[in-house]
Amino acid sequence: PRRLYRVIKISGTSFMKCAYALVDNFPECTRALGMLRYYRSSGSIFWGDVEKAENIISNSLTMDVYGWAPDSFTVFEGEKDGKFELTAILAF
């Protein structure tokens, strides 16, 4: 009860650029109690790219380990339009 949620949507040319935009432009994500992430790829999914993006996010979240709750992510294949998307739902 009384939990605050914030939804952040980011588009970029790769999953890694989306992850960097999340941690650089939204520093409050490092203070969240939990986070769900939804990635949408441009065409086929390359899991190595998803893993690199997740490492960028997880490295920034280690700043406040004790308050962090488990999180999760899902990846969807999208249109072959050159755009990658990251939707993050932060819980405070």
Backbone as JSON, one array per atom type, in Angstrom:
{
  "sequence": "PRRLYRVIKISGTSFMKCAYALVDNFPECTRALGMLRYYRSSGSIFWGDVEKAENIISNSLTMDVYGWAPDSFTVFEGEKDGKFELTAILAF",
  "N": [[0.83, -1.2, 0.0], [0.33, 2.3, -0.57], [2.46, 2.69, -2.25], [4.62, 4.25, -4.56], [4.78, 4.55, -8.05], [6.69, 4.9, -11.02], [6.77, 5.4, -14.47], [9.03, 5.08, -17.07], [9.91, 5.74, -20.36], [12.1, 5.01, -22.94], [13.76, 5.58, -26.0], [16.12, 4.44, -28.43], [19.12, 3.77, -30.36], [20.18, 1.38, -29.73], [20.1, -1.27, -27.25], [21.96, -0.8, -25.26], [22.44, 1.99, -25.42], [19.93, 2.87, -24.61], [19.93, 1.93, -21.97], [22.08, 3.39, -20.86], [20.96, 5.95, -21.12], [18.86, 5.73, -19.33], [20.14, 5.45, -16.76], [21.74, 7.75, -16.75], [20.05, 9.97, -17.26], [17.94, 9.7, -15.52], [18.44, 9.68, -12.53], [17.05, 8.95, -10.27], [16.36, 6.32, -10.51], [18.27, 4.81, -9.27], [17.56, 4.96, -6.67], [15.25, 3.58, -6.36], [13.02, 1.07, -5.04], [12.56, -1.2, -6.4], [12.4, -2.55, -9.78], [10.85, -3.01, -12.92], [11.58, -4.0, -16.2], [11.04, -3.54, -19.64], [12.09, -4.48, -22.7], [12.15, -3.65, -26.14], [13.02, -4.91, -29.17], [14.7, -4.08, -32.27], [13.75, -5.85, -34.64], [15.23, -9.08, -34.73], [16.18, -10.66, -31.62], [19.16, -10.2, -29.9], [20.81, -11.73, -27.52], [23.21, -11.15, -26.25], [23.43, -8.37, -26.47], [21.31, -7.57, -24.85], [22.21, -8.52, -22.41], [24.49, -6.88, -22.04], [23.25, -4.38, -21.73], [21.78, -4.86, -19.39], [23.88, -5.22, -17.61], [24.94, -2.63, -17.52], [22.86, -1.29, -16.22], [22.65, -2.78, -13.81], [25.19, -2.36, -12.67], [25.03, 0.32, -11.98], [23.08, 0.24, -10.05], [24.21, -0.91, -7.85], [24.98, 0.94, -6.06], [23.29, 1.38, -3.9], [22.77, -1.09, -2.4], [21.47, -2.31, -0.2], [18.83, -1.43, -0.02], [17.6, -2.44, -2.23], [15.22, -4.31, -4.01], [14.33, -7.49, -5.51], [14.35, -7.57, -9.09], [13.13, -7.58, -12.52], [13.23, -8.43, -16.05], [11.92, -8.26, -19.4], [11.96, -9.21, -22.82], [10.94, -8.18, -26.01], [10.36, -8.93, -29.43], [10.47, -6.57, -32.04], [9.39, -4.32, -34.65], [11.35, -4.09, -37.66], [12.67, -1.46, -37.58], [14.85, -0.07, -36.79], [14.75, 1.07, -34.28], [15.15, 0.87, -30.78], [13.65, 0.09, -27.69], [13.18, 0.9, -24.25], [11.31, 0.33, -21.49], [10.85, 1.28, -18.27], [9.61, 0.46, -15.14], [9.48, 1.91, -12.18], [9.54, 1.31, -8.7], [8.83, 2.91, -5.7]],
  "CA": [[0.0, 0.0, 0.0], [0.99, 3.6, -0.62], [3.7, 2.61, -3.04], [4.65, 5.16, -5.69], [5.37, 3.97, -9.24], [7.0, 5.83, -12.1], [7.04, 4.72, -15.74], [9.97, 5.81, -17.92], [10.05, 5.14, -21.68], [13.28, 5.53, -23.62], [14.05, 5.01, -27.32], [17.5, 4.65, -28.84], [19.57, 2.96, -31.5], [20.61, 0.08, -29.21], [19.72, -1.48, -25.86], [22.97, -0.17, -24.4], [22.18, 3.43, -25.38], [18.74, 3.05, -23.78], [20.33, 1.71, -20.58], [22.85, 4.56, -20.45], [20.03, 7.07, -20.98], [18.11, 5.53, -18.09], [20.94, 5.75, -15.55], [22.28, 9.11, -16.82], [19.01, 11.0, -17.27], [16.97, 9.45, -14.46], [19.2, 9.16, -11.38], [16.16, 8.4, -9.24], [16.25, 4.86, -10.65], [19.18, 4.17, -8.31], [16.93, 5.0, -5.34], [14.0, 2.81, -6.39], [13.02, -0.18, -4.27], [12.47, -2.29, -7.37], [12.21, -2.08, -11.14], [10.54, -3.93, -14.0], [12.03, -3.43, -17.45], [10.56, -4.16, -20.87], [12.87, -4.1, -23.87], [11.6, -4.0, -27.46], [14.16, -4.88, -30.1], [14.47, -3.78, -33.67], [13.93, -7.13, -35.33], [15.61, -10.24, -33.93], [16.79, -10.4, -30.32], [20.52, -10.67, -29.67], [20.86, -11.76, -26.06], [24.43, -10.5, -25.78], [23.14, -6.95, -26.34], [20.46, -7.42, -23.67], [23.08, -8.73, -21.25], [25.31, -5.68, -21.87], [22.38, -3.33, -21.19], [21.48, -5.22, -18.01], [25.1, -4.96, -16.82], [25.01, -1.18, -17.31], [21.87, -0.93, -15.2], [22.97, -3.41, -12.52], [26.37, -1.7, -12.11], [24.62, 1.59, -11.36], [22.2, -0.03, -8.91], [24.97, -1.41, -6.71], [25.26, 2.06, -5.16], [22.44, 1.28, -2.71], [22.41, -2.51, -2.44], [20.66, -2.77, 0.91], [17.43, -1.1, -0.2], [17.13, -2.93, -3.53], [14.43, -5.54, -4.05], [14.52, -8.17, -6.79], [13.73, -6.96, -10.26], [13.09, -8.5, -13.64], [13.09, -7.79, -17.35], [11.34, -9.05, -20.48], [12.37, -8.69, -24.13], [10.01, -8.45, -27.09], [10.82, -8.6, -30.78], [9.68, -5.5, -32.62], [9.51, -4.08, -36.09], [12.72, -3.83, -38.11], [12.66, -0.04, -37.89], [16.07, 0.54, -36.28], [14.55, 1.64, -32.95], [15.12, 0.0, -29.61], [12.92, 0.77, -26.62], [13.27, 0.42, -22.89], [10.3, 0.86, -20.58], [11.2, 0.92, -16.89], [8.61, 0.78, -14.12], [10.19, 2.03, -10.91], [8.72, 1.28, -7.49], [9.44, 3.65, -4.58]],
  "C": [[0.87, 1.26, 0.0], [2.35, 3.55, -1.31], [3.56, 3.54, -4.24], [5.36, 4.47, -6.85], [5.63, 5.07, -10.25], [7.36, 5.03, -13.34], [7.92, 5.63, -16.59], [10.11, 5.05, -19.24], [11.19, 5.83, -22.42], [13.42, 4.82, -24.98], [15.5, 5.33, -27.68], [17.85, 3.75, -30.0], [20.12, 1.61, -31.05], [20.1, -0.05, -27.76], [20.69, -0.78, -24.92], [22.76, 1.34, -24.3], [20.94, 3.73, -24.54], [19.1, 2.9, -22.3], [21.14, 2.88, -20.06], [21.94, 5.77, -20.25], [19.23, 6.95, -19.69], [18.92, 5.95, -16.87], [21.5, 7.18, -15.57], [21.21, 10.18, -16.65], [17.98, 10.85, -16.16], [17.67, 8.86, -13.24], [18.33, 8.61, -10.27], [15.99, 6.89, -9.36], [17.19, 4.14, -9.68], [18.63, 4.18, -6.89], [15.63, 4.21, -5.28], [14.14, 1.54, -5.56], [12.94, -1.4, -5.18], [12.19, -1.72, -8.75], [11.85, -3.24, -12.06], [10.98, -3.25, -15.29], [11.48, -4.25, -18.61], [11.38, -3.61, -22.02], [12.09, -4.48, -25.12], [12.73, -3.82, -28.46], [13.72, -4.45, -31.48], [14.77, -5.05, -34.45], [14.29, -8.24, -34.36], [16.3, -9.81, -32.64], [18.19, -11.0, -30.29], [20.77, -10.57, -28.17], [22.13, -11.14, -25.49], [24.23, -9.0, -25.59], [22.26, -6.67, -25.12], [21.3, -7.56, -22.41], [23.96, -7.5, -20.99], [24.49, -4.55, -21.27], [22.06, -3.61, -19.73], [22.69, -4.98, -17.1], [25.26, -3.47, -16.54], [24.07, -0.77, -16.19], [22.26, -1.52, -13.85], [24.2, -2.78, -11.89], [26.0, -0.38, -11.44], [23.76, 1.36, -10.13], [22.96, -0.54, -7.69], [25.34, -0.3, -5.73], [24.49, 1.94, -3.85], [21.89, -0.14, -2.61], [21.38, -2.88, -1.38], [19.18, -2.46, 0.74], [16.82, -1.71, -1.45], [16.39, -4.25, -3.4], [14.66, -6.22, -5.39], [13.79, -7.46, -7.93], [13.71, -7.98, -11.39], [12.98, -7.72, -14.94], [12.51, -8.79, -18.34], [11.76, -8.39, -21.79], [11.35, -9.13, -25.16], [10.66, -8.13, -28.42], [9.89, -7.54, -31.35], [9.82, -5.44, -34.12], [10.97, -3.82, -36.44], [12.82, -2.37, -38.56], [13.9, 0.68, -37.36], [15.94, 1.15, -34.9], [14.54, 0.54, -31.89], [14.43, 0.78, -28.5], [13.17, 0.09, -25.3], [12.19, 1.13, -22.09], [10.64, 0.35, -19.21], [10.08, 1.37, -15.97], [9.32, 0.74, -12.78], [9.19, 2.01, -9.76], [9.49, 1.97, -6.37], [8.69, 3.38, -3.29]]
}
